[in-house]
Amino acid sequence: MISEQEFLDQIYTAIKNNSITLPTLPEVALRIRDAVEQEDTTAREIADLVATDAALAARLLQVANSPLYRGRVTIDSIQMAVTRLGNKLIRNLILSLAMKQIFQATSDTMDTALRTAWDQSVQVAAISRALSKQIPHLLPEQAMLAGLVHNIGILPVLVMAENHPDLVEDGIKLRNMVDKVSPYIGESILKEWGFPENMSKIPLNFQNIEYDGGAIADYVDLVIVSRLQTLPPEHHLAQADWSVIPSFSKIGLEPEIEVINIDGVSEEVEEVCGMLLS
């Protein structure tokens, strides 16, 4: 049985030697993201890229017709979805939908751990999206994506832990180790994926309740507050004094208020969770 320190030493060594295996985004998501960065890319060109992944295209159509996005007319083609929603919103939606593929287990050992990690990320994403509606300079779909990637660093840790079943079975020990190293790995992953700095700094800071990135709220603030709302009561951060956490005041939320009880938030969170978990 490997000790916690021995396992952490393995991870730190892998990070230092640049030998840790980082997850990769699906190729179609990367191509769509790159295409959207080109200002002259048309809706037809984006639609053609989406159509190269049949499963992703089907999910996008389903999402485009969900209560979150649907208009008066049913969207019956990918090009219509892109035209209606816009290239940049489509980019964030595709990246968000593609994230689920990354959390797919390759063995029964990892299935429960990965499903738990994905479910938690979805909850944070849904609350982040809902909270962003109160902050004009933050985009809802970007906020949702921020929630989905906040703990992306957990993936390489779980892959390495798969060689030590006793660690996987001990949920508390595994969570403690993930909390210690996943932020640094997560930052590396998002930088490797080419995410902008306002997103790549999220994994490194989402556990830091003293985080203060400036005078106005950013996506880290959203994720910090959203994650705190999802923690079990016994978690040490759930027992902290939330009244002194800068992120709450920047978002304009009283620490004692449960986000889920704000008018309309519960329904929206449920819709986002249904969209990402289906």
C-alpha positions in Angstrom: 0.0 0.0 0.0 1.4 3.3 -1.1 1.4 6.2 1.5 -0.1 9.5 0.7 3.3 11.2 0.7 4.8 8.6 -1.6 2.0 9.1 -4.1 2.3 12.9 -3.9 6.0 12.6 -4.5 5.3 10.6 -7.6 2.9 13.3 -8.9 5.4 16.1 -8.1 8.2 14.3 -9.8 6.0 13.7 -12.9 5.1 17.4 -13.0 8.8 18.4 -12.6 9.9 16.1 -15.3 7.0 17.1 -17.6 6.0 13.5 -17.8 2.5 13.7 -16.5 -0.2 12.8 -19.1 -2.5 15.7 -19.7 -6.0 15.3 -21.2 -6.7 16.7 -24.6 -9.8 18.4 -26.0 -11.6 16.7 -28.8 -10.3 17.8 -32.2 -13.6 19.2 -33.4 -13.8 21.5 -30.3 -10.3 22.8 -31.0 -11.1 23.4 -34.7 -14.3 25.3 -33.8 -12.6 27.4 -31.2 -9.8 28.3 -33.7 -12.3 29.1 -36.4 -14.3 31.4 -34.3 -11.2 33.4 -33.5 -11.1 34.2 -37.3 -13.5 37.1 -37.7 -14.4 36.2 -41.2 -15.6 32.7 -40.4 -19.2 32.2 -41.5 -22.0 30.4 -39.8 -21.9 27.8 -42.6 -18.3 27.1 -42.0 -18.8 26.7 -38.2 -21.8 24.4 -38.9 -19.7 22.2 -41.2 -17.1 21.8 -38.5 -19.7 20.8 -35.9 -21.3 18.3 -38.4 -18.0 16.3 -38.5 -18.9 15.0 -35.0 -22.4 13.5 -35.3 -22.8 13.0 -31.6 -21.8 16.5 -30.7 -24.0 17.9 -33.5 -27.0 16.0 -32.1 -26.4 17.3 -28.6 -25.9 20.9 -29.9 -29.3 20.7 -31.6 -30.9 19.3 -28.5 -29.4 22.1 -26.4 -30.3 24.8 -28.9 -33.9 23.8 -28.6 -33.8 23.6 -24.8 -35.6 26.2 -22.6 -32.3 27.9 -22.0 -31.9 28.9 -25.7 -34.9 28.2 -27.8 -36.9 30.9 -29.5 -40.3 30.9 -31.2 -39.1 28.7 -34.0 -37.6 25.3 -33.6 -34.0 25.0 -34.6 -33.7 22.1 -37.1 -30.2 22.5 -38.4 -26.7 23.2 -37.1 -26.3 26.2 -39.4 -29.6 27.6 -38.0 -28.3 27.0 -34.4 -25.1 28.9 -35.2 -26.9 31.7 -36.9 -29.4 32.1 -34.0 -26.9 31.8 -31.2 -23.8 33.3 -32.7 -20.3 32.0 -33.3 -18.9 32.8 -29.9 -21.7 31.4 -27.9 -21.6 28.2 -30.0 -17.8 28.0 -29.3 -18.4 28.0 -25.6 -21.3 25.6 -25.8 -19.2 23.1 -27.9 -16.3 23.3 -25.5 -18.7 22.7 -22.6 -20.4 19.8 -24.3 -17.1 18.3 -25.3 -15.9 18.4 -21.7 -18.1 15.4 -20.8 -16.1 13.2 -23.2 -12.9 14.0 -21.2 -14.5 12.7 -18.0 -15.3 9.3 -19.5 -13.8 6.4 -17.5 -11.6 3.8 -19.1 -12.1 1.3 -16.3 -14.6 0.4 -13.7 -12.2 1.5 -11.0 -12.3 5.1 -12.2 -16.0 5.2 -13.2 -17.4 6.3 -9.8 -14.6 8.8 -9.1 -14.9 10.4 -12.6 -18.7 10.6 -12.5 -18.5 12.2 -9.1 -16.0 14.8 -10.3 -18.1 15.5 -13.4 -21.3 15.9 -11.4 -19.6 18.3 -9.0 -18.2 20.4 -11.9 -21.6 20.5 -13.5 -23.2 21.8 -10.3 -20.5 24.6 -10.1 -21.0 25.4 -13.8 -24.8 25.7 -13.4 -24.6 28.0 -10.4 -21.8 30.0 -12.1 -23.9 30.5 -15.2 -26.9 31.7 -13.1 -24.8 34.1 -11.0 -23.2 35.6 -14.1 -26.6 37.0 -15.1 -26.2 39.6 -12.4 -22.7 40.7 -13.7 -22.9 42.5 -17.1 -19.2 42.1 -18.0 -19.2 38.3 -17.6 -20.7 36.0 -20.2 -23.1 33.2 -19.0 -21.6 30.5 -21.3 -18.1 31.5 -20.4 -19.1 31.3 -16.7 -20.5 27.8 -17.3 -17.3 26.7 -19.0 -15.3 28.2 -16.1 -17.3 25.9 -13.7 -16.7 22.9 -15.9 -12.9 23.3 -16.0 -12.3 24.6 -12.5 -11.2 21.1 -11.2 -9.8 19.7 -14.5 -6.5 19.0 -12.7 -8.2 16.1 -11.0 -8.0 13.9 -14.2 -4.3 13.2 -14.3 -4.3 12.6 -10.5 -7.1 10.0 -10.9 -5.2 8.4 -13.8 -2.1 7.9 -11.7 -4.2 6.8 -8.7 -5.7 4.0 -10.8 -2.5 2.0 -10.3 -3.2 2.1 -6.5 -6.7 0.8 -5.9 -6.5 1.3 -2.2 -6.2 5.1 -2.9 -9.3 5.1 -5.1 -11.3 3.2 -2.5 -10.3 5.7 0.2 -12.4 8.7 -0.9 -11.2 11.0 1.9 -7.5 10.4 1.3 -7.9 10.7 -2.5 -9.8 14.0 -2.1 -7.1 15.4 0.2 -4.4 14.5 -2.4 -6.4 15.9 -5.2 -6.9 19.2 -3.3 -3.1 19.6 -2.9 -1.9 19.0 -6.4 -4.8 19.4 -8.9 -4.7 23.2 -9.0 -1.2 23.3 -10.4 -2.0 20.5 -12.9 -5.2 22.2 -13.9 -3.5 25.5 -14.7 -1.0 23.6 -16.9 -3.8 21.8 -18.7 -5.7 25.0 -19.5 -2.5 26.7 -20.7 -1.7 23.7 -22.8 -5.2 24.0 -24.3 -4.6 27.6 -25.1 -7.3 29.0 -22.8 -6.9 32.8 -22.0 -5.4 33.9 -18.7 -8.8 34.8 -17.2 -9.7 31.1 -17.5 -6.4 29.4 -17.0 -6.0 30.9 -13.6 -9.2 29.4 -12.3 -7.9 25.9 -11.3 -5.0 27.6 -9.4 -7.4 29.8 -7.4 -10.7 28.1 -6.9 -9.8 26.9 -3.4 -8.4 30.2 -2.4 -11.1 32.0 -0.5 -8.8 35.0 0.0 -8.5 35.5 -3.8 -8.7 39.1 -4.9 -8.2 39.6 -8.6 -9.1 43.3 -8.7 -11.9 45.7 -8.2 -14.6 43.9 -10.2 -15.7 40.3 -10.2 -14.1 37.8 -12.6 -14.7 34.1 -13.4 -12.6 33.0 -10.5 -14.9 34.9 -8.1 -17.9 33.2 -9.7 -16.4 29.7 -9.3 -15.3 30.3 -5.7 -18.8 31.4 -4.7 -20.5 28.7 -6.7 -18.3 25.9 -5.4 -18.8 27.0 -1.8 -22.5 26.6 -2.4 -22.0 23.0 -3.4 -19.7 21.8 -0.6 -20.9 19.4 2.1 -21.3 21.0 5.6 -18.3 19.1 7.0 -15.9 20.5 4.4 -13.4 22.9 6.0 -14.2 25.7 3.5 -17.9 25.3 4.2 -17.2 26.0 7.8 -15.1 29.1 7.1 -16.3 32.7 7.7 -17.8 33.5 4.3 -18.5 37.1 5.3 -14.8 38.0 4.8 -14.5 36.3 1.4 -14.0 39.1 -1.2 -15.7 37.2 -4.0 -19.1 37.5 -2.3 -19.1 41.3 -2.2 -17.8 41.6 -5.7 -20.6 39.4 -7.0 -23.1 41.3 -4.9 -24.3 38.3 -2.9 -24.8 38.1 0.8 -22.9 35.1 2.2 -25.8 33.8 4.1 -28.0 33.6 1.0 -28.3 30.2 -0.7 -28.0 30.9 -4.5 -30.5 28.1 -5.2 -33.2 30.0 -3.4 -32.9 33.2 -5.5 -36.0 33.6 -7.8 -35.5 31.8 -11.1 -32.1 30.3 -10.2 -33.3 26.9 -9.2 -35.0 26.3 -12.5 -32.0 27.5 -14.5 -29.6 25.4 -12.5 -31.8 22.4 -13.1 -31.9 23.1 -16.9 -28.1 23.4 -17.1 -27.6 20.3 -15.1 -30.0 18.4 -17.3 -28.3 19.7 -20.4 -24.8 18.7 -19.3 -25.6 15.4 -17.5 -27.9 13.9 -20.2 
